[in-house]
Amino acid sequence: QLRESGGGLVQTGGSLQLSCAASGGTFSHYTLGWFRQAPGKEREFVAVIKWRGLGTDYAESVKGRFTISRDNRENMVYLQMNNLKPEDTAIYLCNAVDRAGKVYWGQGTQVTVSS
């Protein structure tokens, strides 16, 4: 199970840190990511961090502003979001993929950036 937290309302240029708590499974073996879905739009990739923390990748739209990290001891994955823009407004969902390729999703947390 995945549970996100940390969303909220922030002004343009502000920051938020999203957290995702995982339970069950061997967390350190999972590839973890964040996706987002804005109203009327398809779900899109935001960031990913590979198991053992070996490598990260980001959508072009968030590079230099967002940072993904993980704490395998606490079974947590984080998304630090800086210099937020109105176009970052979306529901942010935590994603985990185990070594067999099974995909898990959280329920999402709303991020709203006011202009």
N, CA, C and O of each residue as an XYZ file, in Angstrom:
460
protein
N       0.834     -1.197      0.000
C       0.000      0.000      0.000
C       0.869      1.247      0.000
O       1.938      1.288      0.608
N       0.378      2.260     -0.699
C       1.069      3.540     -0.770
C       0.127      4.641     -0.303
O      -1.047      4.653     -0.671
N       0.632      5.559      0.500
C      -0.192      6.659      0.979
C       0.598      7.950      0.896
O       1.650      8.101      1.517
N       0.055      8.897      0.099
C       0.697     10.180     -0.072
C       0.213     11.196      0.959
O      -0.887     11.086      1.502
N       1.051     12.170      1.206
C       0.682     13.304      2.056
C       1.546     14.493      1.672
O       2.527     14.362      0.939
N       1.158     15.660      2.186
C       1.975     16.848      1.971
C       1.452     17.823      0.940
O       2.023     18.899      0.759
N       0.378     17.467      0.264
C      -0.175     18.394     -0.715
C      -0.823     19.588     -0.034
O      -0.982     19.621      1.186
N      -1.195     20.570     -0.855
C      -1.842     21.752     -0.308
C      -1.882     22.878     -1.305
O      -1.636     22.694     -2.497
N      -2.198     24.056     -0.789
C      -2.281     25.263     -1.609
C      -1.034     26.115     -1.351
O      -0.664     26.367     -0.204
N      -0.404     26.547     -2.429
C       0.815     27.345     -2.314
C       0.809     28.397     -3.407
O       0.205     28.198     -4.461
N       1.473     29.506     -3.164
C       1.570     30.548     -4.179
C       2.665     30.232     -5.180
O       3.574     29.450     -4.901
N       2.569     30.841     -6.332
C       3.617     30.694     -7.347
C       4.977     31.042     -6.748
O       5.137     32.052     -6.063
N       5.951     30.176     -7.027
C       7.289     30.365     -6.482
C       7.515     29.677     -5.153
O       8.642     29.627     -4.661
N       6.463     29.152     -4.572
C       6.567     28.488     -3.284
C       7.068     27.058     -3.398
O       7.381     26.575     -4.487
N       7.136     26.389     -2.250
C       7.654     25.032     -2.186
C       6.715     24.127     -1.392
O       5.988     24.578     -0.507
N       6.749     22.869     -1.726
C       6.046     21.824     -0.979
C       6.895     20.575     -1.012
O       7.643     20.343     -1.962
N       6.776     19.768      0.033
C       7.384     18.440     -0.003
C       6.288     17.400      0.135
O       5.542     17.394      1.114
N       6.198     16.529     -0.841
C       5.263     15.419     -0.787
C       5.967     14.203     -0.198
O       7.161     13.988     -0.405
N       5.198     13.421      0.536
C       5.714     12.185      1.108
C       4.819     11.031      0.702
O       3.619     11.197      0.485
N       5.424      9.868      0.605
C       4.659      8.658      0.286
C       5.166      7.554      1.199
O       6.341      7.189      1.165
N       4.266      7.033      2.011
C       4.602      5.949      2.920
C       4.175      4.631      2.303
O       3.050      4.496      1.822
N       5.078      3.660      2.318
C       4.801      2.353      1.734
C       4.746      1.296      2.818
O       5.479      1.358      3.805
N       3.870      0.331      2.623
C       3.791     -0.795      3.545
C       3.695     -2.084      2.740
O       3.079     -2.125      1.676
N       4.313     -3.132      3.265
C       4.295     -4.405      2.571
C       5.397     -4.481      1.532
O       5.791     -3.463      0.963
N       5.887     -5.663      1.288
C       6.903     -5.861      0.263
C       8.285     -5.463      0.708
O       8.471     -4.930      1.802
N       9.250     -5.722     -0.141
C      10.639     -5.355      0.111
C      10.873     -4.015     -0.555
O      11.252     -3.939     -1.724
N      10.643     -2.972      0.202
C      10.618     -1.619     -0.332
C      11.890     -1.268     -1.073
O      11.839     -0.619     -2.118
N      13.020     -1.682     -0.553
C      14.290     -1.281     -1.162
C      14.459     -1.844     -2.570
O      15.303     -1.366     -3.328
N      13.668     -2.850     -2.928
C      13.777     -3.464     -4.258
C      12.837     -2.823     -5.280
O      12.822     -3.218     -6.446
N      12.064     -1.847     -4.849
C      11.091     -1.240     -5.740
C      11.665     -0.012     -6.436
O      12.444      0.737     -5.846
N      11.281      0.189     -7.678
C      11.467      1.466     -8.336
C      10.280      2.343     -7.945
O       9.130      1.912     -8.017
N      10.565      3.550     -7.541
C       9.531      4.440     -7.008
C       9.422      5.696     -7.855
O      10.417      6.212     -8.362
N       8.224      6.164     -7.993
C       8.046      7.348     -8.818
C       6.878      8.205     -8.386
O       6.068      7.822     -7.542
N       6.820      9.369     -8.989
C       5.699     10.289     -8.824
C       5.118     10.605    -10.200
O       5.846     10.844    -11.163
N       3.820     10.600    -10.263
C       3.078     11.006    -11.446
C       2.090     12.081    -11.009
O       1.859     12.285     -9.818
N       1.517     12.758    -11.987
C       0.494     13.747    -11.658
C      -0.589     13.758    -12.718
O      -0.367     13.383    -13.870
N      -1.755     14.193    -12.304
C      -2.877     14.277    -13.235
C      -3.654     15.549    -12.949
O      -4.209     15.732    -11.866
N      -3.680     16.418    -13.939
C      -4.427     17.662    -13.846
C      -5.829     17.441    -14.405
O      -6.039     16.515    -15.189
N      -6.786     18.274    -14.017
C      -8.161     18.119    -14.509
C      -8.213     18.132    -16.029
O      -7.665     19.027    -16.674
N      -8.872     17.137    -16.590
C      -9.042     17.072    -18.033
C      -7.821     16.613    -18.803
O      -7.823     16.607    -20.034
N      -6.769     16.225    -18.079
C      -5.538     15.801    -18.739
C      -5.196     14.372    -18.353
O      -5.700     13.843    -17.362
N      -4.335     13.761    -19.145
C      -3.903     12.408    -18.838
C      -2.834     12.436    -17.737
O      -2.157     13.440    -17.517
N      -2.717     11.305    -17.065
C      -1.686     11.166    -16.046
C      -0.316     11.267    -16.716
O      -0.094     10.686    -17.778
N       0.592     12.003    -16.095
C       1.908     12.174    -16.673
C       3.006     11.882    -15.663
O       2.835     12.070    -14.458
N       4.126     11.423    -16.178
C       5.297     11.117    -15.384
C       5.910     12.401    -14.830
O       5.968     13.420    -15.518
N       6.365     12.338    -13.582
C       7.042     13.481    -12.965
C       8.495     13.133    -12.634
O       9.419     13.826    -13.059
N       8.687     12.053    -11.874
C      10.046     11.705    -11.432
C      10.088     10.240    -11.036
O       9.065      9.649    -10.687
N      11.278      9.660    -11.093
C      11.471      8.267    -10.717
C      12.816      8.117    -10.018
O      13.776      8.821    -10.333
N      12.872      7.194     -9.068
C      14.138      6.837     -8.420
C      14.206      5.320     -8.378
O      13.280      4.650     -7.922
N      15.324      4.793     -8.863
C      15.449      3.344     -8.992
C      15.731      2.707     -7.646
O      16.080      3.396     -6.688
N      15.581      1.393     -7.572
C      15.816      0.702     -6.314
C      17.276      0.828     -5.940
O      18.161      0.889     -6.794
N      17.495      0.865     -4.670
C      18.801      1.146     -4.081
C      19.228      2.585     -4.351
O      20.376      2.954     -4.103
N      18.292      3.404     -4.865
C      18.618      4.800     -5.117
C      19.590      4.995     -6.255
O      20.227      6.044     -6.353
N      19.717      4.002     -7.117
C      20.678      4.087     -8.201
C      20.066      4.776     -9.407
O      19.610      4.128    -10.350
N      20.064      6.061     -9.360
C      19.632      6.801    -10.522
C      18.258      7.404    -10.378
O      17.343      6.790     -9.828
N      18.127      8.610    -10.877
C      16.849      9.310    -10.890
C      16.608      9.865    -12.293
O      17.534      9.992    -13.095
N      15.371     10.187    -12.567
C      15.014     10.811    -13.830
C      13.813     11.707    -13.592
O      13.007     11.469    -12.692
N      13.708     12.738    -14.409
C      12.653     13.730    -14.222
C      12.026     14.115    -15.552
O      12.664     14.047    -16.603
N      10.778     14.518    -15.486
C      10.156     15.125    -16.652
C      10.849     16.454    -16.928
O      11.295     17.134    -16.004
N      10.935     16.816    -18.198
C      11.611     18.063    -18.562
C      10.980     19.267    -17.862
O      11.670     20.224    -17.511
N       9.689     19.209    -17.668
C       8.974     20.354    -17.103
C       9.307     20.628    -15.640
O       9.028     21.713    -15.129
N       9.909     19.637    -14.962
C      10.203     19.817    -13.532
C      11.692     19.765    -13.228
O      12.092     19.982    -12.084
N      12.514     19.483    -14.220
C      13.960     19.398    -13.993
C      14.485     20.703    -13.416
O      14.139     21.790    -13.880
N      15.328     20.574    -12.393
C      15.897     21.745    -11.753
C      15.008     22.336    -10.676
O      15.448     23.197     -9.914
N      13.766     21.888    -10.602
C      12.844     22.412     -9.579
C      12.408     21.343     -8.581
O      12.206     21.637     -7.403
N      12.264     20.106     -9.047
C      11.791     19.012     -8.201
C      12.944     18.051     -7.924
O      13.830     17.869     -8.759
N      12.919     17.439     -6.739
C      13.909     16.441     -6.374
C      13.209     15.256     -5.724
O      12.453     15.420     -4.767
N      13.466     14.066     -6.249
C      12.917     12.846     -5.673
C      13.986     12.180     -4.815
O      15.166     12.172     -5.165
N      13.555     11.624     -3.687
C      14.487     10.916     -2.813
C      13.722      9.805     -2.103
O      12.492      9.770     -2.113
N      14.476      8.900     -1.490
C      13.850      7.778     -0.792
C      14.620      7.467      0.480
O      15.817      7.732      0.591
N      13.901      6.899      1.430
C      14.492      6.406      2.669
C      14.027      4.967      2.830
O      12.905      4.713      3.268
N      14.894      4.030      2.474
C      14.496      2.620      2.486
C      14.271      2.095      3.904
O      13.490      1.163      4.100
N      14.941      2.678      4.885
C      14.746      2.221      6.259
C      13.363      2.588      6.769
O      12.749      1.839      7.529
N      12.873      3.763      6.337
C      11.560      4.236      6.770
C      10.466      3.908      5.763
O       9.302      4.238      5.991
N      10.822      3.259      4.643
C       9.855      2.940      3.587
C       9.132      4.200      3.101
O       7.906      4.232      2.993
N       9.918      5.223      2.817
C       9.346      6.489      2.387
C       9.980      6.945      1.077
O      11.151      6.676      0.807
N       9.188      7.634      0.275
C       9.702      8.330     -0.901
C       9.162      9.754     -0.854
O       8.020      9.991     -0.461
N      10.008     10.696     -1.262
C       9.681     12.107     -1.143
C       9.790     12.800     -2.503
O      10.508     12.359     -3.400
N       9.055     13.892     -2.616
C       9.195     14.760     -3.782
C       9.263     16.191     -3.264
O       8.261     16.753     -2.821
N      10.444     16.764     -3.325
C      10.626     18.165     -2.947
C      10.356     19.016     -4.179
O      10.995     18.844     -5.217
N       9.415     19.923     -4.056
C       9.005     20.747     -5.190
C       9.275     22.207     -4.863
O       8.694     22.765     -3.931
N      10.152     22.813     -5.631
C      10.510     24.221     -5.432
C      10.093     25.040     -6.646
O       9.865     24.502     -7.730
N      10.000     26.343     -6.446
C       9.647     27.261     -7.532
C       8.396     26.773     -8.271
O       8.388     26.663     -9.497
N       7.368     26.489     -7.521
C       6.150     25.936     -8.104
C       5.450     26.940     -9.003
O       5.476     28.148     -8.768
N       4.825     26.399    -10.042
C       4.125     27.203    -11.038
C       2.660     26.767    -11.102
O       2.341     25.640    -10.724
N       1.779     27.628    -11.567
C       0.366     27.229    -11.675
C       0.166     25.953    -12.493
O      -0.747     25.178    -12.212
N       0.999     25.732    -13.486
C       0.860     24.531    -14.307
C       1.281     23.256    -13.576
O       1.115     22.158    -14.108
N       1.819     23.387    -12.374
C       2.114     22.215    -11.551
C       0.885     21.736    -10.782
O       0.927     20.690    -10.135
N      -0.197     22.489    -10.848
C      -1.423     22.105    -10.150
C      -1.942     20.783    -10.687
O      -2.175     20.631    -11.886
N      -2.120     19.827     -9.780
C      -2.560     18.486    -10.178
C      -2.723     17.625     -8.930
O      -2.348     18.019     -7.826
N      -3.278     16.467     -9.130
C      -3.211     15.426     -8.109
C      -1.914     14.660     -8.339
O      -1.647     14.192     -9.446
N      -1.116     14.536     -7.292
C       0.166     13.847     -7.383
C       0.023     12.459     -6.787
O      -0.463     12.285     -5.670
N       0.462     11.475     -7.565
C       0.311     10.085     -7.158
C       1.671      9.406     -7.030
O       2.560      9.575     -7.864
N       1.795      8.651     -5.982
C       2.990      7.848     -5.744
C       2.847      6.520     -6.492
O       1.753      5.965     -6.591
N       3.945      6.032     -7.006
C       3.946      4.819     -7.832
C       5.108      3.933     -7.408
O       6.203      4.421     -7.129
N       4.865      2.641     -7.363
C       5.927      1.687     -7.052
C       5.840      0.516     -8.012
O       4.751      0.048     -8.342
N       7.000      0.047     -8.458
C       7.068     -1.101     -9.355
C       8.016     -2.113     -8.736
O       9.180     -1.807     -8.474
N       7.512     -3.327     -8.500
C       8.390     -4.333     -7.900
C       9.220     -5.026     -8.972
O       9.073     -4.747    -10.162
N      10.079     -5.918     -8.546
C      11.033     -6.510     -9.497
C      10.358     -7.459    -10.475
O      10.956     -7.839    -11.482
N       9.107     -7.850    -10.188
C       8.345     -8.668    -11.128
C       7.563     -7.803    -12.112
O       6.907     -8.316    -13.018
N       7.639     -6.490    -11.924
C       6.938     -5.579    -12.827
C       5.546     -5.202    -12.392
O       4.838     -4.502    -13.116
N       5.133     -5.658    -11.212
C       3.803     -5.290    -10.731
C       3.821     -3.844    -10.267
O       4.759     -3.390     -9.612
N       2.748     -3.127    -10.627
C       2.677     -1.690    -10.367
C       1.667     -1.404     -9.266
O       0.576     -1.973     -9.240
N       2.045     -0.525     -8.370
C       1.193     -0.111     -7.271
C       1.010      1.400     -7.332
O       1.918      2.134     -7.722
N      -0.188      1.857     -6.936
C      -0.496      3.285     -6.942
C      -1.081      3.707     -5.599
O      -1.790      2.946     -4.940
N      -0.763      4.942     -5.211
C      -1.435      5.547     -4.082
C      -2.707      6.241     -4.542
O      -3.047      6.231     -5.725
N      -3.407      6.846     -3.579
C      -4.666      7.525     -3.883
C      -4.455      8.942     -4.390
O      -5.331      9.509     -5.044
N      -3.290      9.518     -4.090
C      -2.983     10.854     -4.584
C      -3.178     11.933     -3.538
O      -3.928     11.776     -2.576
N      -2.476     13.036     -3.759
C      -2.608     14.214     -2.903
C      -2.674     15.442     -3.806
O      -1.924     15.553     -4.775
N      -3.574     16.355     -3.479
C      -3.810     17.514     -4.334
C      -2.775     18.601     -4.076
O      -2.502     18.965     -2.932
N      -2.214     19.104     -5.150
C      -1.322     20.270     -5.096
C      -1.952     21.365     -5.945
O      -2.252     21.159     -7.122
N      -2.149     22.525     -5.337
C      -2.722     23.656     -6.053
C      -1.785     24.851     -5.918
O      -1.433     25.255     -4.810
N      -1.385     25.411     -7.061
C      -0.480     26.553     -7.077
C      -1.252     27.748     -7.609
O      -1.713     27.750     -8.750
N      -1.385     28.757     -6.770
C      -2.140     29.947     -7.165
C      -1.214     30.959     -7.840
O      -0.038     31.083     -7.499
N      -1.782     31.672     -8.803
C      -0.980     32.663     -9.544
C      -1.030     34.025     -8.876
O      -0.415     34.974     -9.362
